[in-house]
Amino acid sequence: MFWSDQYDCKLQLVGHPRPGDLVSVTEGDLTRRRCVVVYSRAGRMTAALLVNSPHRLRAYREAVTAATPVVALARHRTPLCPTRSDDPLPLPLRIEE
């Protein structure tokens, strides 16, 4: 895990993003500087970058550690809330403008 405080912005990174990973904003809003960005490869979560969202760290650390499957959704900002431990997480695989 990596973390840094940059002025009024707390950054926390779990996992290992790599070139070629798909990148999605899954929670929050970039313009408000509070969001979660998920990296995925081959349908599995590889990393998560939390921006001013320390309350979500545990959930995303567990999801990245488990290489949780992601499912493409049409909507942006879907929260991380699986109903069962074996359910894939409902995360979008593209950034919508």
VENJOUR-V802350 format. One record per pair of residues at least 24 apart in sequence whose C-alpha atoms are under 7 Angstrom apart, sorted by the first residue. I is the first residue (numbers start at 1). J is the second residue. D is the distance in Angstrom with one decimal. If there is no record, write none. Layout:
# VENJOUR-V802350
i=I j=J d=D
i=I j=J d=D
This chain:
# VENJOUR-V802350
i=9 j=51 d=6.8
i=9 j=52 d=5.9
i=10 j=51 d=5.8
i=10 j=52 d=4.9
i=11 j=49 d=7.0
i=11 j=50 d=5.8
i=11 j=51 d=4.9
i=11 j=52 d=6.4
i=12 j=49 d=5.7
i=12 j=50 d=5.0
i=12 j=51 d=6.7
i=13 j=48 d=5.7
i=13 j=49 d=4.5
i=13 j=50 d=6.3
i=14 j=47 d=5.5
i=14 j=48 d=5.4
i=14 j=49 d=6.6
i=14 j=61 d=6.0
i=15 j=46 d=5.8
i=15 j=47 d=4.1
i=15 j=48 d=6.6
i=15 j=64 d=6.1
i=16 j=46 d=6.1
i=16 j=47 d=5.4
i=17 j=46 d=6.1
i=17 j=47 d=5.4
i=22 j=93 d=6.6
i=23 j=93 d=6.7
i=23 j=94 d=6.6
i=24 j=92 d=6.3
i=24 j=93 d=5.4
i=24 j=94 d=5.2
i=24 j=95 d=5.3
i=25 j=77 d=6.5
i=25 j=95 d=6.0
i=26 j=76 d=6.5
i=26 j=77 d=4.5
i=26 j=78 d=5.5
i=26 j=79 d=6.6
i=26 j=91 d=6.1
i=26 j=92 d=6.6
i=27 j=77 d=4.3
i=27 j=78 d=6.0
i=27 j=79 d=5.8
i=28 j=77 d=6.0
i=43 j=69 d=5.6
i=43 j=70 d=5.5
i=44 j=68 d=5.5
i=44 j=69 d=4.4
i=44 j=70 d=5.7
i=45 j=69 d=6.2
i=45 j=70 d=6.5
